[in-house]
Amino acid sequence: MKSLLKWLYPGLGIKRWFLLFLGGVGMGSYGLAMLLPLPLPPLSPLRGILFICLGTGMAVVGLRQTFRSLLSVLLPQDEERLADVVYRRRHLGKGPKIVALGGGTGLSVLLRGLKEYTGNITAIVTVTDTGGSSGRLREELGILPPGDIRNCLVALADTEPLMESLFQHRFQSGEGLAGHNLGNLFLAGLTEILGDFSAAVRQASRVLAVQGQVLPSTLENVTLQAELATGERVVGETNIAGQGERIRRLSLVPAKPRPVPEAVEAIREADAIVLGPGSLYTSVLPNLLVEELAEAIRLSPAPCIYVCNVMTQWGETHGYTAADHLEVLQEHIGAGLVDYIIVNTVAAPPRILERYRQEKAHPVRVDLERLQKMGVRIIRGNFISYTNYVRHDPARLARAVMKLVVGSYFRQPFSGRW
């Protein structure tokens, strides 16, 4: 009761408009009574109509101004966006359930596109990073690497551009601070306060108004280990990517980490599962090496879609074709996991490709005949955007995924060309 009385405190700018609303309702009701055949002295119908019109106008103005007074405090810069926000939340909340697994910048590109179609997105993110700000925080504080998690949170956020820039800001100077990302430090601080990395990610999701959820694949302190073609064993994601030797086998240390239960549940309930895009060995495979996640995907009736990288990566996939990428997945996880593969068949401008050649990277060649023999359906077309880099275009990639999802709803065959 006491909290209700606070609405009567002076200075809130609400009482006058709410009283106007009540007065309008009362006047409109009185006018309506004039028009009804009640056992009262005869009243002028014209007067009744006038009272109804005046009352309705007063009620509309009073209600509108009451809401404006509240919104000016709660959403001072977003009053005009409220209808859009409510509509998007309600409409997208009815969308299909899509689970995307990966890491790095590739997964965040996909998420930016998908959030325009559905709010039921679960991003399952690899936690094996050992480089940069994430690696330093992992070593110094003993927390899971937050970098890829942060990128996915920002990609799914429905917040101000300034907040996004703040979360992605990287310090350029300062002893011990240079090179760190503010979003990484935010997640590290929340983890220390809450004592749990998953809880920190959930709270960060609330701050950024994330559509869907972002989950680590495991909460265990896992490290990547690779056996190279030379027989040498290399430990650590950064070390693996910098060898320049073909990778024969990838594994996790410890070998059988437990998955996050919510991630397994999301896969079981998914309408579609998407692998990638992202680095084959350091972004996509680490999630699938968590055995229970791979098994949940295998048992799921939802279509599993692999988004093949557009460019090769020196130190991981130099010289690989699209079929080579898929073959690596099958060698590690087994055949039959992937139902569709999305491949880009449009060349990037020569000026950009020349820059990649200097970094020993080349477009991934799409060997259609070999892919067809591997038991997957091929979705090919133009899925890239390019400025200074060749990357997947969020809108084009999301449209291709959603077309497959809709097709799976109605069991319609897909032509294989977008």
N, C-alpha and C positions, 0 to 999 in steps of 0.2 A: 504494500500500500504506500509506503514511504517513497519508494522509487517512482510510483505513478504520480505522486504529488510534485515531484521535481519538474514535471512538464509545465507546472503552473508558475515556476520561478520566473521573475522578470528578466528580460534581456535575451530570451531564447528566440524571439521572432517567430513563434509558432502559434501562441494563444489566439492572436487577433485573426489569423487566417483560419484557424480551426473553428473559431466562433462564427466566422463568416460562412463557413461550410455548413455548420449546424443551422444557422439562420436560414440559409438557402433551402435546406432540406425541409425545415418547418414551413417556410412560405410556400414551397412547391406542394407540400402535403395539404396545406389549407386551400390552395387553388384547386387541387384535385377533388377535395371534398365539396367544393362549390358546384362541380359538374356532376356529382353523383346524385341519384334520386333518393336522398335521405329525407326522413320526416322532419325537415326544418323549414323555416320560412323560405319562400322562393328567392334564389340568389341569381345574380346576373352571370350567364355563361361567359360573357366577354371578360368580366372581372376575374373569373376563375382562370381563364386562359392567360391573362396578364400576370396573375400571381405565379402560375406554373412557369412561365418564361423567365420572370425575374428570379424566382427561387432556383431554377436550374442554372442560370448564369452565375448567381452568387455561389452556389455549391461547387461549380466547376472552377471558378476563380479561387475560392478558398482552398479546395483540395490541391489545385496546382501549386499555389503559393506555399502551402504546407510542405509539400514534397520538395519544392525548390529550396526552402529554408533548411531542410534536413540534408539535402544533397550538397548544398554549398559548404557544409562542414565535413561531411563524410567523403565526398568526391569533388573537391574544389575545382579541379581541372578537367573532370570527366563527366560533367552533368549531361552534355549532349550525347555522350557515348553510352549512357545507361541502357537505353533501349537496345542498342546494338549488342552490348555485353550480355543482357538477359536473353536476347534472341539466340546469340551464338551458343551460350551455355545450354539452353534448353534444346535447341535444334541439334547441336553437335553431340549432345549427351545421348541421342538416340542412334548415333552412327554405329557402324560395325566395330567389333573388338579386334584390334590389330596389335600384334606383338612384333617388335622389331629388335633384332639382336645385332650388336656390333660395338663399335667404339670409334675413337678418333673424330675427325671432322665429317667423315662420310655419313655416319648414322645421323648426325645432327641435320645434315642437308635433307635427308629423307623425312625426318620428323617435321621440319618446317613446312614441307608440302602436305603431309598427311593431316596436320592439325586443322587445315582448311576444310576437311571432309568429315572428321570425326573427333570427338573428345575422349573416346575410349581407346587410348593408345597406351601401351606399356612398352617402355624402352628398357631392355635388359643389357647392361653395359659391362664390358670387360674391365677387370681391376688388376691388370698385370703391368701397368706402366711403371717404368723405373727411371724415366728421364725427366728433365726440366723441373718446373716447380712441383709437379706431382711427386716425382721421384725424391726430391729433397724433403718434402713434408712426410713422405712415407718413411724415409730413413730416420729423420730427426724426431718425429712424433709417434711413429709406429701406427699410423692410421692407413686406411686404404687410399690409394691414389685418387684424388678428387677431380682431376682435369677433365676426363671424358664424361663423368657424371655432370660436371658443371656445364659443359657444352650442350648436353641433352636437356638440362633444365632450362637453359636460356632459349634453346630452340623451341620448346613447348610452352614457353611463358606467354602470358597475355598481360603484358605490363608496359610501362612507359619506355620509350627508346633510351632515355637517360639511365634508367635502372639496368637495362641490358648492357649499355656501354660500361656502367660501373662494375657490373659483375665480370665483364670480360677485360677490364683494365689490367695491364701488366706494368708493374713498376720498372722504371728504367734506371733508377739510381737508389742509393741508400745502402749502407753496409748491412748485409744479410737480407735486405729486402729486394734488391734488384733481381729481376727475373721472376719474381713471384707474381701470381695472378690474384687479384683481390677476391674473386669468387672462390678460389681455392682456399685462401686464408679464412674466408667466411665459413666455409664448410668445416675447416679444421677447428675453428673456434667453437662452432656449434657442437662438434663431436666431443670436444673437451667438456663443454658445459653439460651436455645431455648424457655423456658417457656411452653413446651408441651411434655408429655411423649411419645406420638406417634411419634412426630418429632424426638425425641431422639433415638427411636428404629430404625427409618428409616435411620438416619445418621450413627448409629452404623452398620447397615446392609451394608452400602456402604463401611465403613472402613474394614469390614471383608469379603467383596465380597460374600455376602450371595446369595445362589441359592434359589429363591422363596421369600417369605415374612413371617415375624413373627408379629403376632398381638395379643394384649391383648383382652380378651373376652369382657371387658367393661373398660371404663375409670373412672368409679365411684369407690369411696372408699368403696368396699364391704367387708363384714365380714361373715364368716361362722357361723351358729348357728345349734346345734344339739339337738334333743330331744332323750334322752337315754331311754332304756327299763325300767329303774327305774322311769321315769317321769321327771327326772332332766333335765334342760336346760343348755347347755354349749356353750359358745361363744368363738370363736377364733380357728383357725386351729390347732395350737399347743396344746391347751387345749383339743380339741376333740380327737386327736390321742393318748393322754396320759391317757385317762380315764380307758380303759380296759373293759368298759361296751358295750353291744350291742347297736348299734345306731338304733333307730326306725324311725327317720325322720330328714332330712337335709334341711336347708333353707338358704337364703341369707338375709342379713340386709344391705341396704334396700331391700325389697322383690322383686321389679321389676326394676332392673337396665337396662339402655339402652345399647344395644350392640354397638360395633364399626361397623359403616356402611360397611366398607370394608370386615369385617368378614362375615356379612350376604350375601354380594354380592359374595364372594368366594364360599360359600356353594351353592348358587343358580347356579353357573357355574361349579360346581365340577363334575368330572367323577367318583369319589369315595370319601367316607367320612369315616375316621377311628377314632374310640374312643379308647384312650389308646395306649399302656399299661400305667399303673400308678395306684396309690392309688385310690381305688374306690370312697371313700367319699371326699378325699381332693385334687384329681387331675382331675378325669373324671367328676364326678357329678357337681362340681361348674360351669363348662362351660354350662352344659345342663340346669341348673337352671336359666340361662339367657333366658327367655321365647322365645324371638324372634329367638335366635339361634336354640333352640330345634324345634320350629315351621318350620324354614327354612329347617332343616334336614328332618322333616316329609314330607314336600312338595316336596323335591328334588327327581327326578327320579333316582339319582345315588345310587348305593348300599351302605348301611351303615354297616360297619364292626366293631365289638367290639373285641378288643384283651384282653382276660382275663389274669389276672396276673398269674404268675407261682407259686408263694408262697403266703400264707396267711400273714396278717399283724396283729400283736398284737395291740389291741386298735382300730382296724377298722374292719377287716374281719376274726378274729380268728374263725376257725371252718367252714368257708364258703366253699361250693362247687362251681363249675363253674355255675351251675344253680342258686345258691344263689346270685352270683354276678349279673347275668342277671335279676333276679327277683327284686333286689333293683333298677336297672335302670327302669324297667317297673313300679314299684310302684311309683316312683317319676315323671317319664316322660310319662308313658302310654305305652301300648303294641303297637307293630307294627313299632317302631322306628328302631330297629336293624334287619338287614336281615341275617347277617352272624356272627358267633362267632368263633374266632380262639383260640384253646385250645392246650396246650402241653400235650402229652401223654407219654413222655419219662422221666424216673426217673433220677435224678441227683446222683452222687456218694455218698455213705453213709457217707464218711468223711465230705463232705460239709453239708449234711442234718443234721448231728449231731450238727454242729455249729448253724444251724437255730433252732434246737430244744431247745437249750439253750436260745434262744431269743423268745421262744414260737411261732415259725413260722413253718408251715408245707406245703408240696406241696398241691396245690389246686386239689381236687379230681374231675375228670370229670365224672359226672353222665349223661351218654348219653341218657337214656330213658326219663329222666325228661326234658332234653334240647330239645329233639325232640318234646315233647308235647307243648313246648313254642313257636313254630312257627318260629324257626330260622334254618338256615342251618349250620351244624357243620363242621369246618375245623380243622382236628386234625393231629398231627405229631410231629416231633422233631423241636422245635423252640428255644431251649435254648443254651447258651454257659455258661461255668462255669470255673472259676479259683478259687477265694476264695468266690465268690458269684454266686448264680443262677439267671441269668438274660436272657432276650430275646436276641437272636443273631440277630444283625442288618441285615445281609445278608439273613438269612433264613426267617426272618419275612417279609422283603421287597419283597422277591420272592413270598411268599404266597399272599401278598396283590396285587402285580402286576399280578399274574395269575388270580385273581378274576377280576381285572380291565380289562384285555384283554378279559376274558370270557364275561364280561358285554358288551363290544364293539360289539362282534359278537353273543351275546345271546346264548353262548354255556353253557350247564349244566356243573357243576363242581362236581367231584366225591366225594368231602368231605374229601379226605385224601391226604396229601402232602407228 
